[in-house]
Structures are given as C-alpha cells and as structure tokens.
Amino acid sequence: MTAAVAGLALTAGLTTSSTAAIAPASGAAATTVPSAPQASTDAGYTWGNVEIVGGGFVPGIVFNQSEPGLVYARTDIGGAYRLDQGTRRWVPLLDHIGWDEWSHSGVLSLATDPVDPDRVYVAVGSYTNSWDPQDGAVLRSDDRGATWEQTMLPFQVGGNMPGRGMGERMQVDPNDNTVLYLGTEGGHGLWRSTDQGVTWHEVTSFPNPGTYVQDPDDPADYLTSNQGVVWVTFDPTSGAPGEPTPTIYVGVADVDNNVYRSTDAGATWERVPDQPTGFLPHKGVLDHEGGQLYVATSDTGGPYDGDLGDVWRLDTATDQWTRISPVPSDDPDAGHGYSGLTIDRQDPDTIMVVSQMSWWPDLVIFRSTDRGETWTRIWDWAGYPDRDLRYELDHSGAPWLTFGATRANPPEPLVKLGWMTQSFEIDPFDSDHAMYGTGATVYGTDNLTDWDTGGTVQIEVRAQGIEETAVQDLAAPPGPVELVSGLYDIGGFVHTDITQVPDDAFTDPYHGSVTGVDFAESEPATIVRVGQAVDGEVESHFGATTSSGEQWRAGQEPDGVTGGGTVAIAADASTVVWSPDGTGVHVSTDLGSSWSPSQGVPPGARVEADRVDGDLLYAFADGTFYRSEDGGRTFTASSATGFPTEGNIRFGAVPGYRGHVWLAGETGLWRTTDAGDTFTAVPGFEDGGAVGFGRAAPGADYPAIYTTSLFEGQRGFFRSLDEGATWVRINDDRHQFAWTGGAITGDPDVFGRVYVGTNGRGVVVGDLDDDATVPQPPTACEVTWTSHDWSTGFTASVRVTNSSGTALEGWTLTLDLADGQQLTQGWSAQWAQSGSTVTAVNAPWNATLAAGASVTVGFNGSRTGASTTPSRATLDGDVCTLS
C-alpha cells in the first residue's frame, strides 16, 4: 500500500497551531502530531557566531542548475546553508529548529529547484536508531530558505548516519517541478511527492529498498542500519517541460543490484542490465548531452572508510558499461574507493572524482577531460616521500587546520587537501569554479582549468559563515580574552576577538576534543582545560596556561585516566580539581604537576569553583551536591534534596558572591546563597539546560544571569537582571539553534552579551541591539538629592526611601561624589568620607526604616569644581535609584 503524509506549516520557526496527520502504509489508523506552542518575542538581540569557520563534516554541496551563483551546503548535524555571493559567506537556514526538534538539524539531503530557483527542500533527521526521539521530515521553502514549511515522515532520517555523503537522495524533476523523489534509509525505499513536497507517497513499484548494512552486530547500534536508496538522477532530455520526466536513474546500497531505471516516470522499474557489482554506488551523475551515466563506487558507504572501488560509465543508448577507474579495484596499487563525482556542465567531457577514503598521505582528486579514458591526479609521487603538486593550498581562512602541527611530515603536508570528501562539485556555469567538503571545512578554487595547461590550481578555505562545532564547555574571563571554548573534534580556542578566527587551536597538549575549561577568577590569565583524542592517544589529558593561552603546558595525570571529564580551578589559582573519565576526582596544588585523590566525592562528579573563595569548590553527582572548603582535598555532601539524579546537569558559581551557586537540571533551576547548605527552586522553571553569568546591568550589582531552559511553558534563552526575581526571553523563534543544553555564559566585560554552546552550530553569540531598551532592575532603595550651591561649597539634602519591602533595623548609606567635593559637616547621621565616597550611618532616633518609609539627612561640603549629583548611591550595599 501507499503511505501519504500531510504537511505541517512552519514559518521560520514560528510554528502554527495546525497539525500533521500521518497515514501509515500498513493501513493503521491515522495519528496526529500536535505542533509546538507559538512563542515569539522582540527581545532586542542580534544573534551571530563566534568566528571559528567550519569545524565539521560537510557531506553535500548543491549548485542550482538554472541560476548562476545559487549554491547550498548541507551538514550532518548543523543544518543547511546558502552562499551569499556578495559577501562569499554562507547563511544559516535552519536556526529555527528548536530544542525538542533537535534531530532535525541533521540534513541527509538537499534539493534546489531548477525550474523555480526560489524553491529549496531538505530531508532532515539525525539518526535511524534509538538515539533519535523523533521521525524525520521534509522541509520546503519558496524563498530560498528564509521561511519553511514542514512535512513529517513516518520513519526516521539519518543525516548523521553512515552513508550520509552518498547522494543526493532527493531531487526535483527538471521538467515538472511539482514532482520530487526521495531515497530513504532503513528499508523504507523510494518516496515521491507530486505537490512540491507537501505530501509524500512510497513508490511501491520500486523493487529494492537496499540491503547494505555496514555491521549488523555493532553493539553501539550505529552501523546496523540499511543505508537504503542513495541517489536519484533525471534525464531531462527524455521528456518535455510541464510533464514528469520519463527516464530516471536511482542508486541503491546493494552490492549486487545497485542501479535501477524507469522509462515511464516512475511507474515501473528495472535493474539496469549488465551493471557492475561488488561495490556501493556513491554517486550517479548523468551527462544528458552525451548520454553518459557516470557512477562512482566504494566498498562502504563512508564517510570514514573505503578501501576499494571503481568508476563506471554507462552509454545510455546501448546500455554498455565501461570501467573508467583512475586506479581499478583489481590494480595492485588500489587502496581506496571513489566518491565526489562531478561533471563540468560547460564541457561535459570533463569529469572529476575523489578518493574515498585515503587518510594517508592525503586526499587524491582525479580529473579527466576525455570522459574517463585518461586521468591526471592533483598530486603524484616524485620519489618517496616527495610529491609533485598541481595545487597550492591557502588555509589562512581557518589557520587552525594545522591541528597543532608546526611543520609538514612528508609525505603528509602540513594541511591536508581533505578527508571524508564525498561532495566535489564543479559550478555548472563556471568551469574554473569548484568547491568540495571535507571533515572540517569547505575548500574552493576559481582557476580549476589551469590544471589542464600545467598551471597551479589555487585552493583556499571557503567555509566562512559555516559554524559546525559541537560545544562542550565555555568560559569568559574578564580582561583581554573574550572567550575560551571546549569543542568536540577540533579541540577549542582562546578568542581575544570573537569576530576573528584564532591562529591556532589548543596545543601542548593537543586535544582533539576538549570537554572542560575553566579560569581562576582573580587570576584570569591562568586557564586549565581537559580533553582527549578524537582517535588514539594524547600526550596528556590535562593542559594549563598562565599566559591567557599564549603558551600551554601538558600536565601530569593520575593513573587510569581515559577521558577529559570536567575541571575547575580555584578562584585564586591555588588548586585545581579534576574529575576525569576512568578514575576518581583528584586535586593538584601545582597546576597539574602532581595529583592527589579528593576525598568524599564520587568518581564522575561534575566540578566547579567558587568565584570568590579560593578554598571553596563544588561538585555534583547522582542527585547530590558536594562542597569542599579546603581547596578540593575533601568534600562533604549537602543535605539538600530534590535534584534530578540523572540527565543533563550544569551549574556555576556567581562572580563576586561567595557561596552563590545556580544549578540547572532536567526538572528545574535551583540556587543557593550559602554554598550549598540550602537550595531554593526558582519558580517557573520546568527544565534547566545550562546556566551562566555576565556583566551586571547598569545600576545593578548582581551579575546578569543567563540560562537555556524551559520557563513557564516556553523553551528559550532567558536573562535575569535582578538576581532571578524576573526573567525575559532574549532569543526568538528564528534563533533556537536546536539543542543548547551544554554551555552558556555571559560576557563579564560587555553587558548583555551572551555566548551559547550548540551541538552542531558552533558558539552562538547574542548582543543587545543598539536601540534595545534594557529593563532596569527594581531597586531596594531610592535616593533623592537636592543641593544649594555657592562658589566654594554646597549644602546637600538627601532623602532616602526603603523600597525593599522589608523594614531595616539600622542602615548605612554611601554616596560617590564627584572629584573636588568634600564633606565638611553633616547632620541626622554619622558622616565620614574616604576618597570620593561619603558614608552616613543612621542616628539612634532614625535607625528603624520601615518598608516604604523615608528619612532625610544632609551635610555641608566644599568644592573646587562643578557641583554635581553623586554618581552612585547604595543602602546597606544595595544600589539605589538615584535622582
């Protein structure tokens, strides 16, 4: 039977109150999936990224075939992008994906409409196993990704599964753009839409949903999925505009039956006769002018592996197959498969493929100008370990691509041409322009045809705007360093300017994945980090710097460490507490040169430091909060209860306030002001993701609090300027960035700036708009100043109102005077001056100041400059509204 799926309207993340109805293929009753509640706010924030450039796998680059300059990129966990030709930066298109829909930030395929270039489609979903809580979807846009509508699918989609670089699996019919096809994973076969992606039906006549499973016994359940139907290619010359294209080719992950054809617009299908077997068809590209179908194959779906494969050419008029492999699979020198197949549409005799997969010494790019009869390589051996290169690579756009190396290790270059490359695309309108994805960036060239005349192809980083890192931790020290980040796969960075790409990722030791970072609050140049290798070993899992990251050194480590875990450094840098994977919590008094076991805290606890008291550190594990008052040597458990015992837990201490800690868990947000003796649940929070602190608002003392949470039924980024009394959402539905529960921190030097860690969209940064209205936090007091002045002095009358709601039994007023103003004599209080600060302590008769009550005091003073109102007033340490 046929499954039909109705569409759910979703406009730039503003979910309507409509529903998605799913009619399963087996005739079961239809189910209804309600939409998310509508939520939007004009928060006065501009959202962007901390500049890293790239950082993750780009499995697909897709050029529109009818409009020059229109090109898209898809990523496996970080959404989709469109290239802005004016700025040459990629524009993110799926930032509206929210927390509960996080898996839809993985993009398995992308199709751009050759008839109506404004239309673009993405098949989204991250995993086809138990890791993913929801089914996949097709999103459709008629404004190039500015806004989207969504159709849910009745199965999962695996944008981050093995084989994700094969394809494209989704295509728009070039003759009738109401028709789309989508190849799926997991045995779900080939699907078709005939209404521009609004509804989808399984093509039940298609005979083969795929058979290839990389490892059916994988205990992690990651390699156990059928990789399915992997590409669709139309022959536009077989039909006429306005009617569905009759001839369609489809590639299938089946080593014995891998290419199928329909000649009746998908009504019936046949296995293309005499086809080659033994490998998987990564790419199928048709030269419709010459009638040649090219197929690049490998022995796995990739992207991490591929030892053998071939390239084939099918003469579609005669059904004759010709093997045209640059290095045939049965050649003694064969050692990789093939992917990244592309045709030069301006000169279809020219085709290119890349090696899938050659880790060592580098990616190989092959080029043929005679339809595969002969090939040249982008590099050749010149007597081991030397190589002759047809290219020059400029990696200055992302200088960290050296991954900590300082020189080449021949035959490996300092910076590789690439790896995991499954998409290499020649611009259909410009033979010199090409781009390709790698496991960490996008490279491009504008002089590709120089290859053919003995010239040097200039290749450079073209990933500007793509930010695809999975953030594990963030820290924002006061002073010249703006941000320290811990990231999966590329380590992390010290940013002194978040608008510029740092020169290097962390080195000495090099950590492929950094899981924790921290700095000493009173010694912010002292920073520690912990991490691990992406694959293999590291010199040490611990690194430290006392120079804001200009120089690092690898520390020693306790026996048994297997991974980075979390780390905290005392406010005065006197001790470091480390909770690594593989062993228990340890403490160091010499910045990691030696370690001793901490007592009273379980292995795996998350650790943080108080931001004031160097002896005070904290830990949390299994629903229990712990405190150390001796620099992390011993911990004691708090008697506080009610915390979640598992799931995502993040907590942090407040700068400037000893013992103030805020803790976010999957059932709420809590705070303590007594170092964990007692905790109070913060009203309204149903799920706390992460919590952090930034510069206080003008006129306030307590730092701004930021959290990614579910508050009063609304998921978002929230800010409080009044110690948690009131909260405002500062993001909107266009800027949700999928899952953001890993890290958040404000900037200690820039009020309103907040950094948020994502799982695939890098570090996003929010800044207040220039004209944003900042709500002033309510104050506990009001001070009204009036004065009578003469040439050398003045008399001041000061009215003090207690607006805190609580009576004061004794009070102290401070006033910050302008330079040259000096107290001479006061009344109705005990007056004193130190520097420019004047202090008034209550008299016995006015010591009690009831809630809402006022008292007037005054003094005479001398002056040498202008007479001005004080710049600041406090009552018992609370900043007052001053007028």
N, C-alpha and C positions, 0 to 999 in steps of 0.2 A: 504494500500500500504506500501511499504518498503522505509525507508529513508536511503540513503547512504551518508557517509561523507568521503571526501578525505583528506589525510594527509598534514600537513604543516611542513616543515623541520625547526627544531630549535635546534641548536647545542650549548649547554652550554650557552644559552643566545645570541649567535651570530645568529641573525635572517637573513635568506637568503631573496632574492628578489622574492621567489616563493609565490604562493597564496594558500589559502584554499577555495575550492569550496564546497558549501553546497547544496545538493539536498533535499528540504523539502519533508516530507512524503505525503503531500496532492497534489503533482503534480505541485506546483508552480514553476515558473522559477528559475533556479539556481542563487545564488548570489555569489559574490566574495569578500572575506575579504583580503585586502592587508596586507602584512607583515610590520613590523616596519622597519625603515631605518637602514642600517648596521652602527654600531658605535663601535669602539674599540680603546683603546689607551694603550700603555705601560706606565703607569703612575708612576711606581716606588714605588707602595704602596703594603703593605701586609694588608689584612683585616681579622679581627677576631672579637671576642666578649669580652666585659667586663663581667667578670665571675659572674654570678648570679646562674645558674644551675636550669633549669626548669622554673616554673612560670606560666604555663598554662596547659590546658587540653590536655592529650594525649589519644585520643579515640581508637587508634589502634596500636598494636604491632604484627608484622607478621614475623614468622620464615619460612625460606625456608625449604621445606620438603625433599630435597635431598642432601643439602650440610651443614654439621655441621658448626655452628658458623655464618651463614649468617642470619641476622635479621634486620628488618626495623621497624621504628616507623613513624606514621603519626600524625600530629597535626591539629587542626581545623582552625587556622589562620596563622601558622608559618611554613608551608612547611612539607617536609619529611626528614628523616634521615636514615643513615645506620650505624650500630655499627661497629667500628674498634676494632677487637678483641685484637690487640696488645696493644692499649692504653686504651681500655674499655671506649672510648669516642665516642659519636655519631657525625657523619659527616653530615653537612647540604647538601642537594641535590638540592634545588630549589632556591638558591640565585640569579640565573639568571632572575627570574621573575621581570619584570620592573614595573615602576610607573603606566603606563596605563593598565597593566595587573594585577594589584594588587590582584584582587579577586582570581587569580589562585594560590595564596599562601595558600588557604584553600584546604585541602585534604579530600575528602569524603571516598575514598577507595584506597587501595594499594594491588597490586598482585605481587608476586615474582614467577618466572617460575620454576617449579620443574624439568623440562626436561633440560632447559638451564639456569642455575642459574645466568648467566650474565644478563639475561633479567629481567627488572622490569617495572611495569606500575603504574601510579597514575591517578585517576579521580579527577580533580581539579575544583574549583569554590567555592565561599564563601556563596552566598545567592541565594534563589529561589524567591526573591521578588524584589521590586523596588529599594532596596538598592544596588543591583549589576548591574553595567552598561554593563556586557558582559555575553555571554553564557559560559558554561563550556567547558572542553576539557579533552582528554585523552593524557597524555604524556607517551612516551615509550622510554626505554633506553636499549641498548645492552651492556653497560659497567658499570652496577651496579649504574647508576645514575650520572656518571661523565659527560655524554652528553645526550641530549634529542632530540627527535622529537615529534611534536605536531599534534594532530588531533582535530580540533574544533568540538563541538557537536551543534546540532540545538536547544538546550534547556539549561536552567541554571542548575548548580550543586551546592548543598548547604553543603559545608564542615563545615560551622559554623551554621547550622540549627538544630532544634530539631531532635532527632533520629540519629545524626551523629555517635554515638558509636555503633549502630547496624551493623551487617555485619560479615565478609567482603562482600560487594556488588559486588566486581569484583574478578573473579577467572580465572586462566589459566587451561585449560583442561590438566590433568596429563598424558593422553595418546597421545594427539595431541596438541602440544603447539602452533600451529597456531590458535587455537580456544580459544577465551575468551568470557566470559559473563559479563555483567554489569547491575546490578539492579539500576534503576533510581528513582528519586522523581518526584513529581508534576504531576503524571498521565501519565508519558511517558513510563512506562512499562519496559520490559526486552529487552536488546540490546545484539547483538552478533557481534564479529569480527572473520573472518576466515583467516586473513592475518597478524596475530601478531599485531593487534591493528592499522593497517594503515587505514582501513575503517571499519565503523560500520553500522549495519542494525538493525532496530527494529524487534524483534521476534514477528511477528503479530499473530502467533498461541497461544502466551501466553495469558491466559484468564483474568488476574486480575492485573491491574496496582497499586492496593492498594486503600484503602478507608479511612484510618485513618487520620483525621485532629485533632490536639490537641484542637484548639479553633478557629473555623471559624469566630468568631466575634472579634478577637483580634484587638484592634484599632491600635496597632503598626505594624500590618501585619507581625508579626514574627512567630506566631503559626498557621497560616492559610494554610500552605502547606500540601498537601498529602505526607505522609512520604514514600510511594511507595514500591518498591521491595527492600528488605533489606539484603538478603544473598543468596549465591549460593554455593552448595556443590556437588561435583562429587563423584560417586562411581567408583574408578579406576578398581575394580575387575570385573565390568560389561563389560569391553571391553579389547582391546589389544593395545599395543604400535603401534603408527602410524595411528590409526583410532580414530575418535571422540568418546568420552565416551558415551555409550548409556544412562546410568541412571544418572539423575541429579535431585537434590532436590533444590527447591527455596522457600525462606520465603518471605511473603508479609505482609505489615502493614494493616491487616484486621482482626478484632477480630473474625469473623465468618468463614473466608476462608483464612487460613494463611500458609499452606504448600502444595506445588504442586510438581508433579514428572513427568519427562519424561523418557521413556524407549527406545526412538528411536532417541537419540542425539538431542533432542530439536524440532523435527518435530511436535509432538503432546504432549499435557499436560493434566494431570488430577489432580483434588483435591485429596490428599491422603485420603482414606476413614477413617471414624470414628475418625477423628482428633479432638483433644480438641479445644474448643472455649472459647471466653471470654477475651483473652489476646493477646498481640502482641508478635511475635516470635523474640526476640532479637538476638539469636544465634542458628545456626543449625550446629552441628558437627557430622560427620559420623565416626564411628569405622568400617572401611571396613573389618577388620579381623573378627570381631564378628558379623557383620551385624546389628549393632545398630545405629540408628539415635537419637541423643540427641537434645532436643530443650529446651532452657531457655526462659521463657516468663515474661512479666510485663504488667501492665495496661497502661503505657505510653511508648513513645519511649525514654524517658530520654533526656539528662543525669541528669537533675536537680531534677527529681521526679520519683516516682514509689512506690505505696503503697501495691500492691498485685501482685501475680504471681505464676507460678508453673514451675517445671521442669518435662519434659516428656521423655520417652524412647520408640522408635518405633522399634519393631522387623521387619526388612525389609522383612524377608522371609514370615512372616504370616500377616503383617500389623496390628499387635496387639499393641495398645498403653498402656503404664503403667505409671501412675503418680508416680514420684520418688522424689517429692519435699522434701527438708530438713525440711521445715515448710510449709505444704499445705496451699493454699489460704483460705480454709474454717476453718482453725485452729484458735481458739480464740487468739492465740499469733502471728498470721500472721500480718506483718506490712511493708512488702517490697516485691518487685518483684525480679527477678533474671536476671543476665547477666554475662558476663565474663566467659562463659562456655569453658572448655578446656578438652582435653583427654591426658593422658600420653601415647604417642605412643610406648614407651618401655614396658608398662604394661597397655594395653587398658582397663582393668577392673577398672583402677583408673581414676576418673573424678573429676573435681572441678567446682564450680560456686561461684559467689559472690552476695551479696545483692544489689538490685537496687530498691529503693535507701534508705539507712539508714544513715541519718545525725547524729543521736544520738543513743547511745553514740559513735558509731564508725561503720565503715565497718565491715561486717561479711563475712569471707571466709569459705566455706564449702568444705569438702573433703570426697570422698567415694572411697573405694578400692574394692567394690563389685558391680560395675555398678549401684550404686544408691539405693541399697537395704537398706543400713545404711549409716549414715553421722556422721562426727565429725566437730566441729567448731574450728576456730582458737582461739576463746576465749569463755568462759562460765561464767555465773553468779555464784558467790560464796557467795551469801547473799548480797543483795543490800547495798551499792554501790560497793561492791568488785567484782572483776572478776579474774578468773583463766586464765592465758595466755599461749598459746603454742608457743609464739614467743617473741623475743627481737627485738626492732626497733632501728637502729642506724641512726639518722638523721644528723650526723655531715657533710655529704656531702652537705647539704643545711640547715645550722643551723637556718635560718630564718623561717623554717617551724613551729616553735612555734607560729608564727603570734602575737608576742608581749607578749605572756603568759610567766610567770616565774615559774609556778607550775601547776600540774595537778588539775583538778576539778572533782574528782571521781563522777560518773563512767567514765567521759571523760578523756582520757590520755592527757599528755602534747602535744604530737604529734600524730595525728590520723594515723591509718593504711591506710586511704584513704577515698575518696568520689568521686562520679561521675565515679566509676570504671566500665567500660564496656568492657575492654580487660584485661583478665588474661590468660597468655599463659605459658604452660609448654614446655620447649625445647624438640623438637621431638627426639633429640639424647642424652638427659641427664635428667633423671628423677629427679635429685636433683636441676636442674636449672630452675627457673621460673622468669618471670618479669610481672609487671602489671602497667597500667597507672592510674593516679588519676587526679583530677582537678588542680594539681600544680606540679606534679613531676612524675618520674618513680621509682618504687621500685623493688628490685630483691633479690633473695636468691640463695645460692649454696648448701643448705642442706635440701631441701624440704622433702625428705623421712624420715628424723628424726621425723617428725610429727607422723609417723605410729608406732614408737617404744618408744614413750613417751619423745622424746627429744625436744629441743627448737629450733624452726626454726629461723635462723638469717636473718633478713631482713634489707636492707640498701638502701640508695639512689643510683640509677643507671641512673641518668639523665645527667651526665656530658657531656657537649657538646650541649645539647638541651637548647636553649635560646628562650623562648616563651613568652616574655612580650610585652605589648603594652605601648610604652613610651610616656608620656605626656609632660615632660619638663626635661631639663638637665642644670646643672651649673658646671663649672670647676673653682674653686677658685685657686689663687696662693698659694703655700705652701704645707703642708703635705697632705691635702685632694686632691685626684686626680679628683674625680667626685661625684656629688650629682645628684640623679635621682628621678624623679617622675613617677610612673608606675601605670597603672590600675591593680586591683585585688590583688596585693601583696604589695602595698604601695610605697616602694622605699628604697634607701640605700645611705649611705655615704661610698664611697670607698676610703680608703687610699692606696690600692694596687689593681688595676683593674684586676690583674691576680688571685686574691684570693676572695673567697666567703665571704662577711661580716658575722659577727656573728649574727646580728640582722637587721631586717627591722626597719623602724621608729616606735618608741613608745612614749608615753607620749606627745601628744595623739597618739593612734594607728589610722592610716588612711588606710583603705583597698585600696583606690585609691587616689593617690596624683596627683593633677592637676597642681600645680605650685611650683617652688622652686627658691630661689634667695639668694645671699650673699652680704654683704657690701664690696665694692671693697677695701676700705682702712682698713677694719676690717674683714678680710675674715673668721675668726672663728665664726662670727655672721651670722647665716643662718636662714632663715624662710621658711616655707612650708605651703601649704594649701591643704586640701583634704576632703574626705568623706568616708562613709562606703560603702562597696560593697552591703550590705543589712542591713538595720536597722539604728541605730543612732551612733553618735560618741560623745566622751566627749567634744571635740571642733573641729571645722573645721580649726583651726589655731595652729601651733606649732612653737617654736623658740628655738634656742640654741646659747650660746655664747662660746661654747667649741668644735666647729667643729663636733658636733653631739655626743660627749661623753655623754652629758646629754641634754634632751629636757624638755620643759615645755609647757603645754597647755595654750594658751591664752584665754582671753575672746573673745566674738564676738558680733557684732551688732545684733539687733533683726531682724528676718526674714531670716537669712542665711539658705539656703537649700543645698548648694554645695560649693566645694572649689574655683572654679574660678581661677583667676590669682593673683599674688602677686609680689611686688617689694620693696626692701629695699634700702634706700638712701646710697650713696657711703660711707658716714661717719657713717652710722647706726643711724642717728638722728631720722629718721621717717620710718614708714612702710606704704605703700599704698596697700590696698587690695580691689580687685574687685570680691566679692563673687557672687555665684548664689543666687537669691532670694531677694536681696536688692541692694542698690547703692554702689558706691565706697566710702570707708572710709579710714581715716588716723589715725595712732597711733604714739604718741611720747614716749611711754613707752614699746615698744616691745610687743604690743598686750595686755597689761593690761587694756587698755581702748581705745575707738574708737570714732571718730567724723566724721560726713559726710563730704566728699570732695565736693566742690562747682564747678559748671561749667563743669562737666563731666558726661556723661550719664551712667546709670546702664549697666553692662555687658561689659564695655570697657576693652580692654586688656591693662595692665600696665607694664611699665619697668622703670628702674632708670638710670640716667646718671652715668657713671663710674668714674667721677672726682668731680663734683659739688654736694655736699650733699643736696642743696636746689632744685636741678633740677630733675624733674621726668616727665615721658611722659605717654600718653595714646592714644589709637586708637579705634574708633568705627564708624561704618556705613560710612566709606569713609573719615573720618575727623581725623586729627592728633591734639592732645592736648598737652599743656606744662604747667607745674607748676613750678614756681620759688620760692615758699615758702614751700617747703618740702611736697607738695601734699595737702595742705589745699585748694587751689583754682587752677583751671585750666582755660586756655584760648585756644580757638580754633585757629589753624593755618589757614591762608587763602590759603594755598597750596591745589591744587585740582588734579584730575586725578587718584586718587587711586580707587581700586575696593571697592564697597560698601558692599559686602558680600563675603562669601567663606573663605578659609584659609588665615589668615593674621598672619605673625610673624615678629617681629622687635627687634632690640637690639642696645644698645649704645656701642661705641668703648672704650675700656680701654685706659686711658692716654690722651684722646682727648675730652675736654669738648664740648658738643653740637654736636658731630658727631654721627649720627644715620643712620642705614641702615634698610630699610623696604622691606619685600618680600610679594607680593600678587599674586593673580592668573592671573594678567595681566602684571607682570613685577617686577623689582627690582629698588628701589629708594634710594637716600642718601641725607642727609642734613649735613652741617657743621656749621649751625647757630641755632642749637636747634629747628629746625622746622619752622623757618621763611620762608625758601625756600627749595624746594626739586628739585633734578635733577634725571631724569630717567637714569639708567645705560644702555648704548647701548647694544643690543644683547639679552636682557633677555625678553623672551616671557611669562614666568610663573615662579614666585619665590615661592619656597616651604618654606624654612626656611633659616636663616642667622645667623652666629656667628663668633667669633674671637678667634685667638690663638696667640701663641708667634710669634713675628716678625722673618723674615728670617735673617740670619747672614748678617750684614751690613745694615739692614733696621731698621727704627724706627717705622713705622706704622704696627700695628698688621696684621698678615695674616688673610684674610677674607675667610670664607667658606660658601657655600650655596648649597642646594639641589634645583636645578632649571632646567628649560628648556632654554638653551642658544644656540642661533644660530641654532635652529632646533634639538638640541641634549639634551636629558634628562640625568642628571648625578649629581655627586658631583663635584663642581668647587671650585678652590682656586685662590686667587689673592694675590701676594706679593708686589704689587705696588699701593695700595690704589684704586684698581678697574680699573686701566688702561688696564691690560691684565689679561686673565683668562686661566686656564688649567684644563681639566677634570682629576680628580685623582682616580676615580673608573674605572671599565671596565665592559663589558657586562656580565661577570661571577659574578659580585658583584653589584647587583642593589637593592636587599632586598625589592622589592615591593614598597609600599607607605612609603615615608620618609619625609613627609612634617611637622612633628610635632616639631622636635628639632634638632639642630646641634650646636656644639661648638668646637672650638679648645682648645688645652691644653695651658695654659699660661706659663708653665714651660718647655715644650718639643716641640721644633719646628717641625712642620709637622704633629703632632698627632692631629687627629680629631675624635670626638665622634658624632655618628648619631643615632637618635631615629627612631625606626621602629614600625610598627603596627603588631607585632607578632614574630619578630626575635630578640627582645631584643635590647640592646645597642651595635651597631657595632662600632668597633674602627679601624681606619686606621693609620698605621705607615709607615714612609718612609723606604724603603729598605736600607740596609747598603751601597749599592753601587749606590744608586739613585743620579742622577745629579740634583741638585737644581738650577733652573734658577735664576740668580742674577737679582734683580730688577734694572731697569735703574735708575741712579742717576742724580741729578740735578747739580753735580759738580765733577770735577776731581782734585786731588791734587798730584803733583809730588814732592817728597822730595829727595834732594841730600845734602850731608854734607862733609865737610873736617874736619878731627878729629886730635887731638893731645892728649897727655897723660891726661890732666886735662880739656880739653874743646873741642869745636867744633864750626864751622860756618855752618849754615843751609841756604840753598836756597830753597824757597817754591814757586812753580809755581801753580797758582790757575786758573782753567778754568770753566767758567759758561756754563754748558751744559744743562741748564733748558729750553732753547728756549725762555726765556723772559729776557729782559735787567734788570739789578739790578741798582738801584739808591741808592748807599750806601750798604755796605756789612760788615759782621762780620765773621771772620774765627776762628775756635777753633782747637787746636791740643792737643791730650792726649799723653804726653811724658812719657817715662819710668822713674821709680824711680831713683833719683840721678841726673837727668838732670834739669838744672836751667837756665832760661832766664837771660842774663846779659845786652844786648843792642840790639835793633832792628832798622830797617830802612824800609822806604816806607809804614809804617803803624804805628798806635798807639798800642804799645805792653804792655801786662800785664800778670801776672801769678797768679793763685790761685790753691794751691795744685800742682797736676801734669798737670793741664790744662792751656795751654797758649792761650791767646786771642789776635787777631790782628784785629783792626777796621781800615777801609780804611783811607788813607790820602785824603785831599781835591782834589788833582790832579788826583787820580785814583778811585774816588767814583763811577763813572759810569762804569759798566762792562757789555758790550753788550753781547747778546746771542752768544755763541761760542767764545767769546773773553777770553784772558788770561791776568793775571797780575803776576809779580814775586816780592815777598817780601822776607825778610830774617832777621836773627838775629844771634848774638853770644851767646853761652851758655857755662856753666861749667858742668862738670860731675864727678861723683865719681865711676860710674860703666861703663858697656859697652855702647858704642854709638849705639843706635838702632833707627829705623824708628818709628814714632808715631803709636800708636795702633788704633787711630781713628781721623778722621778729619770731621768737619762739616762746611758748608757755610750757614749762616742765618738759622741754625737749621737743615738743610738737611744733612744727612750723605753722604759723598763724597767717590768716588772710590779713594783709596789711593795706590800709587806705589812709 
